Amino acid sequence: MDRFYMALASGAGAGYLPIAPGTWGSLLALPLHLLLVNLSPFHYTIALAAIFFIAVISAGQAEKILDRKDPGVVVIDEVIGMLITLIGAGTGPIPLLLGFLLFRLFDIFKPYPIRLIDQRVNGGLGIVLDDVLAGIYSLVALQALLRIFPLPG
């Protein structure tokens, strides 16, 4: 069962890549977004909720298995954060790239209260919640940018 939890938490092994595992986890969300983007808003929400719960459980189990707080190999939190960022972004390369860059920015710099959550909430929920908030910040920023600078077509 440990292997199963680790496979989920590490994004099928993406978290084991040697440089910037969070970046790889964020990139892992892009093909998943392309699979989910055509769902109805209701079904997309159900899918995000399911992924959130899977992320919290698998991240918490990985933390116990590895006996380390918020281990870097856990990237499923980046996956849910990116999926939140990309709500309503469509499939165009510019919105996907902007969403990716914004999410990485908010995830790395952790503006208030993201850093506070990262420091004070423990377990799987703590691992995932700061990325969910970074995803919400990124979603708002991305949608604002896309409205201020509409793309042709």
N, C-alpha and C positions, 0 to 999 in steps of 0.2 A: 504494500500500500504506500510505503514511503516513496518508491519510484514514481508512482502515479502522481502523488502530490508534488513531487519535485519536477516532474515533466510539465505539469500545469503551471506551477509557480515560475518556472524558468522559461516559459514560452517555448516549450518543446526543445529546450537546450540553448535558445538564443542568449539567455543570461550567462551562459558559460563562455561566451566569446570574450577574448582577452581584453579588448579595449572598448570602453564606453558601453557596458551592457544595457543601461537605460535607453540609450539611443537605439540599439538594436531592438529592444522591446517596443519602443515607440514605432519603429519602422514595421514591426510585425503586425501592428494594428491596421496598416494600410490595406493589405489584401482582405483582411476581415471586414473592414469598412466597406470595401467594394462588394462583398457578399451580402452585407446587411442593408446597404443604402436603398435598395428598391422595396424594402418592407414598408408596410403602412406605419404611420407614426406610433400606433398602438403596439404593433409587433416589434418595432425597433426598440421601444421602451421596455418591453418584456425581455428582449434579448439583452439589453444593457443591464437590466436588473439581475438577470441570471448570471451574466459575466461578472457583475459586481460581487454577488454572493460567492461564486466560484473563486474569485480573486481573494476575497477576505479569508475564506477557509483554507485555500491552498497556500497563501502567503503565511498565514498563522502556523500551519503545519510545517512549512519549510523552515520557519524560524525555530521551531522546536527541534526538528530533525538536525539542523545545522548548529543548534545551540548558540545562535548569534542574533542580535537585535537587527532587524531590517537588513538581511544579507543582500549584497549586491547582485547575486545570482537571481534573485526574485525580480522578474520584470513584468509579471502579469498586471501589476499596478500601473505601469506605463501603458499597457494595452487599453485598460478601461479609461484611463485619462485621455488618451488620444481619441478613443471612440467618442467620448463626450465632446472633445474639441471639434470633431468633424460632423456633429449633428447639423444637418442642413447645408453642408458644404458641397454636396454633389460629388462628382467624380473628376472634375477638371484638375489638371496638374497644378495650376497656380493656387487654388484654394487648398489643395492637399499639402503643397509645399509650405504655404504660409501657416497652415494649421500645425504642421510638424514643427516649424521653427518657433512659433509662439508657445507651443506646449513645452518644448525643450527649454525655452527661456524661463517660463514660469516654474517649471519643475526644478531647474538648476538653482535659480536665485531665490525661490520660495518667499515671495513677498507676504506681508502680514495678511491673514493669520496662518498661512500655509506652514511657515517655519514653526509656529507655536504648536500646531497640530502634530507636525512631524516629531517634535520633541516631547510632547506630553501624552499622546495617545499611543498605547502599547498594543502589541499583538498584530494579528492580521488586519484588524480595522485600522490601526495606526499606519501600517505600511501602505494601505490602499487609500485612506481618506485624504492624505495630502495630495496625492495624484488626482483624485477626483476633483478636489478644489482647484488644482492647477488646470485641470481640464475645463472647469467652469469658467475660470478667468480667461483661458485661451479661446473658448467658445465665444464669449462676449467680445473679446478683442477682434477675433476673426470676423464675426458677423458685422461689427462696426466698420472694419476696414473694407469689407465687401460691399457695404452700403455707401460708404464714402467714395470708394473707387470701384464702381461697377465694372465687371468684365464684359467684353463684347460677347454677344450671342447668348 
